[in-house]
Amino acid sequence: MSDTTRDVVVIGGGQSGLAAGYFLRRNGLDFWILDANDRPGGAWPGAWDSLRLFSPAQMSSLPGWPMPPSEDGYPNRDHVVDYLSRYEQRYGLPIRRPVRVRAVESAGDRLAVRTDRGTWLASAVISATGGASRPFIPDYPGREGFRGRQLHSSAYRRPQDFVGQRVLVVGGGNSGAQILAELSLFAEATWVTPEPPRFLPDELNGKALFERATERVRAQMDGRMPAAPKGGLGDIVMVPPLREARDRGVLQSVRLFVRFERDGVVWPDGARSPVDAVIWCTGFRPALEHLEPLGVLEADGRVAVGNGRSTREPRLWLLGYGDWTGAASATLAGITRPARDTIHNIQQFLTTGRS
């Protein structure tokens, strides 16, 4: 077999690509993992300095090897990066980096993965690029004319960069809560969320979110409504910095403003606030532009899948983009099952021509 021809090519060397690589190796398939980054760890090295997982190490492991415990229970960014780096070394995963995939195209009975370093041919392709390269910022009225600083959470690094400034943190998820908590120690920070934020009880961790995501996907597959979480559980995990912020009385949010002005924002009641900077904690969109030549992208920018397999291109699988590609599959805690099922189905496809 040519060095650039394999049973499977995995696009993306982050946590999803590594989990796929583990099962590919275990099943004896020939494969390459192509990673656009110049270092291990996927998107994690680019996260803000103090980021912490909202699930403990034992719940944040890839298949085969548990993440080593961290000192205070919730692993930080560097702990995760070290774990992922050691993971790919532990299993000798065949990763090529940096390799930027430009397009995936049909090439007879194979798919051609065209990159800035040549073309790989594969009988099956797994796209596992995540969304870190496509941060989402909503198109707010007046945003282009705002003279203050705007950045997505993916570009945020440390609160000391905003000392004494008036900062809006926009977004009601875990990233918004964690950034607000530390920023409030250095700046006049206001947390802006579409709805009042919902917090998990202190004694619960990210396991509850994973279980809820799994139940939601199972219910959808069964054609039923998912059960409401017991006790009205929320979405934000009370890691230690959030508990400390709550004790200071700063873990409060206000509803969305209606538009930007040159030097601030206008609220629904007409009040105006001067603003120096806005940090958008508004998530990401799946990075799937490389699949456009296959004609599989829907109007919403996603790919229609059944059990992670493209409904339009049977040689293409998607892994780790969110619940639509597997329950909680965009998390360390949730990627194992979708990765295992994907490789099982690919093995069947390569053996029988169907899965």
C-alpha positions as CSV (number, residue, x, y, z in Angstrom):
1,M,0.0,0.0,0.0
2,S,1.3,3.5,-0.9
3,D,2.4,5.7,2.0
4,T,-0.4,8.1,1.0
5,T,-3.1,5.4,0.5
6,R,-4.7,4.1,3.6
7,D,-7.9,2.3,4.8
8,V,-8.9,5.4,6.7
9,V,-7.7,9.0,6.9
10,V,-8.7,11.0,10.0
11,I,-8.8,14.8,9.6
12,G,-8.0,16.4,12.9
13,G,-5.6,15.4,15.7
14,G,-7.5,16.7,18.7
15,Q,-9.4,14.6,21.3
16,S,-11.8,13.2,18.7
17,G,-9.1,12.2,16.2
18,L,-7.1,10.6,19.0
19,A,-10.0,8.6,20.2
20,A,-10.7,7.4,16.7
21,G,-7.0,6.5,16.3
22,Y,-7.1,4.4,19.4
23,F,-9.9,2.2,18.0
24,L,-8.4,2.2,14.5
25,R,-5.2,0.9,16.0
26,R,-7.0,-1.7,18.1
27,N,-8.9,-2.9,15.1
28,G,-5.8,-3.3,13.0
29,L,-6.7,-0.8,10.3
30,D,-4.1,1.2,8.3
31,F,-4.7,4.9,8.8
32,W,-3.2,8.4,9.0
33,I,-4.3,11.2,11.3
34,L,-3.8,14.6,9.6
35,D,-3.5,17.5,12.0
36,A,-3.5,21.2,11.0
37,N,-1.8,22.2,14.3
38,D,1.9,22.3,14.7
39,R,1.8,20.8,18.2
40,P,-0.3,18.1,20.0
41,G,-3.4,18.9,22.0
42,G,-5.9,20.0,19.4
43,A,-7.6,23.3,20.4
44,W,-6.6,23.1,24.0
45,P,-3.3,24.9,23.8
46,G,-5.2,28.0,22.5
47,A,-7.6,28.2,25.5
48,W,-7.3,30.9,28.1
49,D,-4.6,30.5,30.7
50,S,-6.8,29.6,33.7
51,L,-9.4,27.4,31.9
52,R,-10.5,24.4,33.9
53,L,-12.5,21.4,32.9
54,F,-15.9,21.2,34.5
55,S,-15.5,17.4,35.1
56,P,-12.8,15.7,37.2
57,A,-9.9,13.9,35.6
58,Q,-11.4,10.5,36.0
59,M,-14.4,11.6,34.0
60,S,-12.4,13.3,31.3
61,S,-10.4,10.4,29.9
62,L,-10.0,9.1,26.3
63,P,-10.4,5.4,25.7
64,G,-7.7,3.0,27.1
65,W,-5.8,5.3,29.4
66,P,-7.3,7.4,32.3
67,M,-6.3,11.0,32.6
68,P,-3.9,11.3,35.6
69,P,-5.6,13.1,38.6
70,S,-5.0,16.8,39.0
71,E,-4.2,18.5,42.3
72,D,-7.6,20.2,42.9
73,G,-9.9,17.8,41.1
74,Y,-10.7,19.9,38.0
75,P,-7.8,19.7,35.4
76,N,-6.5,22.9,33.9
77,R,-5.6,23.6,30.3
78,D,-2.0,22.6,30.7
79,H,-2.9,19.3,32.4
80,V,-5.2,18.4,29.5
81,V,-2.6,19.4,26.8
82,D,0.0,17.2,28.6
83,Y,-2.4,14.3,28.8
84,L,-3.3,14.5,25.1
85,S,0.4,14.8,24.1
86,R,1.3,11.7,26.1
87,Y,-1.7,9.9,24.9
88,E,-0.7,10.0,21.2
89,Q,2.8,8.9,22.2
90,R,1.6,6.1,24.4
91,Y,-0.3,4.5,21.5
92,G,2.1,5.4,18.7
93,L,-0.6,7.1,16.7
94,P,0.5,7.9,13.1
95,I,-0.1,11.7,13.1
96,R,1.2,14.0,10.4
97,R,1.4,17.7,11.4
98,P,1.1,20.4,10.4
99,V,-1.0,19.3,7.5
100,R,-3.8,21.5,6.4
101,V,-6.7,19.8,4.5
102,R,-8.0,21.9,1.7
103,A,-10.7,19.6,0.3
104,V,-12.1,16.1,0.3
105,E,-13.1,14.8,-3.2
106,S,-14.4,11.7,-4.7
107,A,-11.7,9.7,-6.6
108,G,-13.2,6.6,-8.0
109,D,-13.7,4.0,-5.3
110,R,-11.8,6.1,-2.8
111,L,-11.9,9.6,-1.3
112,A,-9.0,12.0,-2.1
113,V,-7.9,14.2,0.8
114,R,-6.1,17.1,-0.7
115,T,-3.8,19.1,1.6
116,D,-1.0,21.6,1.5
117,R,1.4,18.7,1.7
118,G,0.0,16.4,-1.0
119,T,-3.0,14.1,-1.5
120,W,-3.9,11.1,0.6
121,L,-6.3,8.4,-0.7
122,A,-8.6,6.5,1.6
123,S,-11.5,4.0,1.5
124,A,-13.1,5.9,4.4
125,V,-12.6,9.4,5.8
126,I,-13.4,10.6,9.3
127,S,-13.8,14.4,9.7
128,A,-12.9,15.3,13.3
129,T,-12.0,19.0,12.9
130,G,-14.3,20.4,15.6
131,G,-15.1,24.1,15.6
132,A,-12.2,25.9,17.2
133,S,-11.2,27.5,13.9
134,R,-14.7,28.9,13.4
135,P,-15.6,31.0,16.5
136,F,-19.1,32.4,16.3
137,I,-19.9,36.1,17.0
138,P,-23.5,37.2,16.5
139,D,-24.2,40.0,14.1
140,Y,-25.4,42.6,16.6
141,P,-26.8,45.9,15.5
142,G,-24.1,48.6,15.5
143,R,-21.3,46.1,16.2
144,E,-19.1,47.2,13.3
145,G,-19.2,50.8,14.5
146,F,-18.2,50.1,18.1
147,R,-14.8,51.6,18.8
148,G,-14.0,49.4,21.8
149,R,-12.2,46.1,21.7
150,Q,-14.0,42.9,20.7
151,L,-12.7,39.4,21.0
152,H,-14.1,35.9,21.1
153,S,-13.4,33.7,24.1
154,S,-11.0,31.7,21.9
155,A,-8.7,34.8,21.8
156,Y,-9.0,35.6,25.5
157,R,-6.0,34.8,27.5
158,R,-5.8,36.5,30.9
159,P,-7.8,39.0,33.0
160,Q,-4.8,41.2,33.6
161,D,-5.2,42.4,30.0
162,F,-8.3,44.3,31.1
163,V,-7.3,46.0,34.3
164,G,-9.6,48.9,35.2
165,Q,-11.7,48.5,32.0
166,R,-15.5,48.2,31.6
167,V,-16.0,44.8,30.0
168,L,-19.1,42.9,28.9
169,V,-18.9,39.1,28.9
170,V,-21.5,37.8,26.6
171,G,-22.7,34.2,26.9
172,G,-24.4,32.1,29.4
173,G,-22.4,28.9,29.3
174,N,-19.4,27.6,31.3
175,S,-16.9,29.6,29.4
176,G,-18.7,32.9,30.1
177,A,-19.1,32.1,33.8
178,Q,-15.5,31.2,34.2
179,I,-14.2,34.2,32.4
180,L,-16.6,36.5,34.2
181,A,-15.4,35.1,37.6
182,E,-11.8,35.9,37.1
183,L,-12.3,39.1,35.1
184,S,-14.3,40.6,37.9
185,L,-11.2,40.7,40.1
186,F,-9.5,43.1,37.7
187,A,-12.1,44.9,35.7
188,E,-15.7,46.3,35.9
189,A,-17.2,43.2,34.4
190,T,-20.8,42.8,33.4
191,W,-22.2,39.3,32.5
192,V,-24.7,39.4,29.7
193,T,-26.8,36.3,29.0
194,P,-30.0,35.7,26.9
195,E,-31.6,34.0,29.9
196,P,-30.8,33.8,33.6
197,P,-27.9,31.4,34.0
198,R,-28.6,28.0,35.5
199,F,-26.2,26.5,37.9
200,L,-25.7,22.9,38.9
201,P,-25.7,22.2,42.7
202,D,-22.2,22.5,44.2
203,E,-22.0,18.7,44.8
204,L,-22.5,17.9,41.1
205,N,-19.9,18.0,38.3
206,G,-19.8,17.6,34.6
207,K,-21.0,14.0,34.9
208,A,-24.5,15.4,35.2
209,L,-24.2,17.3,32.0
210,F,-22.9,14.3,30.2
211,E,-25.7,12.1,31.5
212,R,-28.3,14.7,30.4
213,A,-26.9,14.9,26.9
214,T,-26.9,11.2,26.6
215,E,-30.5,10.9,27.7
216,R,-31.5,13.7,25.3
217,V,-30.0,12.0,22.3
218,R,-31.5,8.6,23.3
219,A,-34.9,10.2,23.6
220,Q,-34.6,11.8,20.2
221,M,-33.6,8.4,18.7
222,D,-36.6,6.8,20.3
223,G,-39.0,9.5,19.1
224,R,-39.9,10.7,22.6
225,M,-39.4,13.9,24.7
226,P,-36.4,13.7,27.1
227,A,-37.3,13.8,30.7
228,A,-36.8,17.1,32.5
229,P,-33.7,17.0,34.7
230,K,-34.4,16.3,38.3
231,G,-34.5,19.4,40.5
232,G,-34.3,21.7,37.5
233,L,-30.5,21.2,37.2
234,G,-28.7,23.9,35.3
235,D,-25.8,23.9,32.8
236,I,-23.0,25.7,34.6
237,V,-20.7,23.6,36.8
238,M,-19.7,25.2,40.1
239,V,-16.0,24.8,39.9
240,P,-14.0,26.4,42.7
241,P,-13.4,29.8,41.0
242,L,-17.2,30.1,40.4
243,R,-18.0,29.3,44.0
244,E,-15.6,32.0,45.1
245,A,-17.1,34.5,42.7
246,R,-20.6,33.6,44.0
247,D,-19.4,34.3,47.5
248,R,-18.2,37.8,46.3
249,G,-21.7,38.4,44.9
250,V,-20.5,38.9,41.3
251,L,-22.0,35.8,39.7
252,Q,-25.0,37.7,38.5
253,S,-26.1,38.4,34.9
254,V,-28.2,40.9,33.0
255,R,-30.2,40.4,29.8
256,L,-29.1,41.3,26.4
257,F,-28.5,44.9,25.2
258,V,-30.3,46.0,22.1
259,R,-27.5,47.6,20.1
260,F,-24.0,49.0,20.1
261,E,-23.0,52.7,19.9
262,R,-19.5,54.0,19.2
263,D,-18.4,53.9,22.8
264,G,-20.9,51.6,24.5
265,V,-24.2,49.8,24.3
266,V,-27.9,50.6,24.7
267,W,-30.2,48.5,27.0
268,P,-33.8,47.6,26.4
269,D,-35.0,50.4,28.7
270,G,-33.0,53.0,26.7
271,A,-30.2,53.3,29.2
272,R,-26.7,53.7,27.9
273,S,-23.5,52.2,29.3
274,P,-19.9,53.1,28.2
275,V,-17.9,49.9,27.3
276,D,-14.2,49.4,26.7
277,A,-14.3,45.8,25.6
278,V,-16.6,42.9,24.8
279,I,-15.7,39.2,25.2
280,W,-18.0,37.0,23.1
281,C,-18.4,33.6,24.8
282,T,-20.8,32.6,22.1
283,G,-19.5,29.2,20.9
284,F,-18.3,27.9,17.6
285,R,-19.6,26.5,14.3
286,P,-18.4,23.2,12.8
287,A,-15.3,23.6,10.6
288,L,-16.5,21.6,7.6
289,E,-15.5,23.8,4.6
290,H,-13.1,21.0,3.4
291,L,-16.2,18.8,2.7
292,E,-17.8,21.3,0.4
293,P,-16.5,19.5,-2.8
294,L,-18.4,16.4,-1.8
295,G,-21.8,18.2,-1.9
296,V,-22.7,17.1,1.6
297,L,-23.1,20.4,3.4
298,E,-26.7,21.4,4.3
299,A,-28.1,24.9,4.5
300,D,-27.1,25.2,8.1
301,G,-23.5,24.3,7.4
302,R,-23.7,20.9,8.9
303,V,-23.7,17.4,7.3
304,A,-26.8,15.2,7.5
305,V,-25.7,12.0,9.3
306,G,-27.1,8.7,10.5
307,N,-25.1,7.2,13.4
308,G,-22.3,9.6,12.5
309,R,-22.2,8.6,8.8
310,S,-23.0,11.0,6.0
311,T,-26.3,10.2,4.4
312,R,-25.0,11.6,1.1
313,E,-21.5,10.1,1.0
314,P,-21.2,6.6,2.5
315,R,-17.4,6.8,2.7
316,L,-17.6,9.8,5.1
317,W,-18.0,9.9,8.9
318,L,-18.1,12.8,11.2
319,L,-17.0,12.7,14.8
320,G,-16.9,15.1,17.8
321,Y,-18.9,18.0,16.5
322,G,-21.7,17.9,19.1
323,D,-24.8,15.8,20.0
324,W,-25.7,15.5,16.3
325,T,-22.6,13.3,15.8
326,G,-23.0,11.4,19.1
327,A,-24.2,12.2,22.6
328,A,-21.7,14.7,24.2
329,S,-19.2,13.8,21.5
330,A,-17.6,17.3,21.6
331,T,-16.3,16.5,25.1
332,L,-13.5,14.4,26.5
333,A,-16.0,12.6,28.7
334,G,-18.3,11.8,25.8
335,I,-16.1,11.0,22.8
336,T,-15.3,7.3,23.6
337,R,-18.6,5.8,22.7
338,P,-19.1,7.6,19.4
339,A,-15.5,6.9,18.4
340,R,-15.9,3.2,19.2
341,D,-19.1,2.9,17.2
342,T,-17.7,4.9,14.3
343,I,-14.7,2.6,13.9
344,H,-16.9,-0.5,14.3
345,N,-19.1,0.7,11.5
346,I,-16.1,1.6,9.3
347,Q,-14.7,-1.9,9.9
348,Q,-17.9,-3.4,8.7
349,F,-18.0,-1.1,5.7
350,L,-14.5,-2.0,4.6
351,T,-15.2,-5.7,5.1
352,T,-18.7,-6.0,3.5
353,G,-19.3,-2.7,1.7
354,R,-22.0,-1.7,4.1
355,S,-22.4,-0.7,7.8
